[in-house]
């Protein structure tokens, strides 16, 4: 493994101001001894707790919206605390970078889920399209890191997107604010479609910009894009339960992203997206042609989804075994000097 150096260009328009007036100010209350990875894990625990809470409620009320706002706000703050803490304690490591960025893949998807629930939007094809475009932006970012040996975050990235979500959620606290998103102002379409169109365009330009900077579209990313798009459309058009579609699409994407990270940090092959996805899609097409019954289809989705979870856990375990030397239980005072 090569000598570690965090290589990143971040052109976020909001980060300099939030970092100076909020993140760095609040970070002063964090004890020096707390390792950065603990903060990363805490931010993920908060988001997964909120996700579980919303899974167990049928109707979203004002108090539920406040839970979402509070959880996402804490996540945004803690997501920047871990980097500040690693820098302050001089404990930046490849393990910390992977843990931080890989957890963001899941947390960002949860943010979108919470937004849809709080806006009282159906978790159908539109939800899957938004989730997929979001995953494309994440995947192309780490594919670019693998190719160019540097992370790049543009002017309008995930931080700006999350802040936009928080503003939207704040408007949803009142009934009039919620009604606004379901009213039609332009083109006789609900206002939330304009918001979603903006999110999709942001993801598109992120993807397009990465490909331009690389100078080509790597074959493995094209493979990932085509297979993932077909998988997403299949889920949406054939009414696969949203939670199952969410599991499968998230598993497929996170497996590819983790492979890109592994290839970057360990300079090893393993770039191509999950090959069993093609077998899975062919099997679904055959089921559609022969005899379309929902029970075997749902079973096939569960099997593939759990297979992807198992592969990610196994790959994550291998990476942790290679990098466990970087795990820190507590920052000692010697590191301060």
C-alpha positions, 0 to 999 in steps of 0.5 A, spaced: 500 500 500 502 506 498 504 512 503 497 515 505 496 522 503 489 525 503 488 528 496 482 532 495 480 539 491 473 541 495 470 547 491 464 547 495 460 554 495 458 553 502 463 550 506 468 555 507 463 559 511 460 553 515 466 551 516 469 558 519 462 560 523 459 553 525 463 547 524 470 550 527 466 554 532 462 548 535 468 543 534 472 546 540 467 542 545 469 536 542 474 533 547 481 532 544 481 524 546 475 522 542 478 519 535 475 521 529 472 515 527 468 515 533 465 521 530 463 518 524 460 512 527 456 516 531 453 520 525 451 514 522 448 511 528 444 518 528 442 517 521 440 510 521 436 511 528 432 516 524 431 511 518 428 506 523 424 511 526 421 513 520 420 506 517 416 504 523 411 510 523 405 510 518 403 518 518 408 523 518 406 529 523 410 535 525 414 532 530 416 527 525 419 532 521 422 535 527 426 529 528 428 529 521 431 536 521 434 534 528 437 528 525 440 531 519 443 537 522 447 533 527 449 529 521 452 535 517 455 537 523 458 531 525 460 529 518 465 535 518 467 534 525 471 528 524 475 531 519 477 537 523 478 532 529 483 527 525 487 534 522 487 536 529 490 530 532 494 528 526 490 521 525 488 522 518 488 515 515 486 511 509 481 507 514 478 514 516 477 516 509 474 510 507 469 509 513 467 517 512 466 517 505 463 510 504 458 511 510 456 518 506 453 513 501 448 510 505 447 517 509 445 521 503 440 516 501 437 516 508 436 524 507 433 523 501 428 518 504 426 522 510 425 528 505 420 524 501 417 522 507 416 529 510 414 531 503 408 526 503 411 523 496 410 516 494 416 512 494 415 509 487 418 510 480 420 518 482 423 516 488 427 510 485 430 515 480 432 520 485 436 515 489 439 512 483 441 519 480 444 521 487 448 514 487 451 515 480 454 522 483 457 518 488 459 513 484 462 517 479 466 521 484 470 515 487 471 512 480 474 519 478 478 519 485 481 512 482 482 514 475 485 521 477 488 519 484 484 525 487 477 527 490 474 532 487 467 536 490 464 541 486 461 548 487 454 545 488 455 538 491 452 534 497 453 539 502 449 544 498 444 538 497 443 537 504 442 544 506 437 545 501 433 539 504 433 542 511 430 548 508 425 544 504 423 540 511 423 546 515 418 549 510 414 542 511 413 543 518 407 548 517 401 545 513 401 551 508 409 550 507 407 543 505 401 545 501 406 549 497 410 543 494 404 540 492 401 546 488 402 548 481 405 554 479 409 553 473 407 548 467 401 545 471 406 541 475 407 540 482 412 545 485 416 539 488 417 536 481 421 543 480 425 541 486 426 534 484 428 536 477 434 541 480 436 535 484 437 531 478 440 536 474 445 537 479 447 529 479 447 529 472 452 535 472 456 532 477 457 526 473 458 529 466 464 534 470 467 528 472 467 524 466 470 531 462 476 531 467 478 524 466 477 525 459 473 519 457 468 514 460 471 508 463 468 502 461 466 499 468 462 506 469 459 505 463 457 498 465 455 500 472 451 506 469 447 501 464 446 495 468 444 500 474 439 504 470 435 498 467 435 495 474 432 501 477 427 502 471 425 494 472 424 496 480 419 502 478 415 499 472 414 493 475 412 495 482 417 492 486 416 494 493 420 500 495 424 497 501 426 491 496 428 496 490 432 500 495 436 494 498 438 492 491 440 498 488 443 501 494 447 494 495 449 494 487 451 501 488 455 501 494 459 494 492 461 498 486 463 504 490 467 500 495 471 496 489 473 503 486 475 505 493 479 499 494 482 499 487 485 506 489 488 505 496 491 498 494 492 499 487 489 493 485 484 490 480 477 489 481 474 495 478 468 492 475 461 492 478 457 486 480 457 481 475 451 477 478 447 483 476 447 481 469 445 474 471 439 477 475 437 481 470 437 476 465 433 471 470 428 477 471 427 478 463 426 470 463 421 470 468 417 476 465 417 472 458 415 465 461 410 466 467 410 473 471 408 471 478 410 476 483 412 471 489 418 468 485 420 475 483 420 478 490 424 472 492 429 473 487 430 480 489 431 478 496 436 473 494 440 478 490 439 484 495 442 479 501 447 477 496 450 484 495 449 485 503 454 479 504 459 481 499 459 488 502 460 485 509 466 481 506 469 486 502 469 491 508 472 486 513 478 484 508 479 492 507 479 493 515 484 487 516 488 491 511 487 497 515 486 495 522 493 498 524 490 505 523 484 504 528 485 508 534 481 507 541 483 514 544 487 519 542 493 520 547 496 527 548 503 524 545 499 525 538 498 532 540 505 534 539 
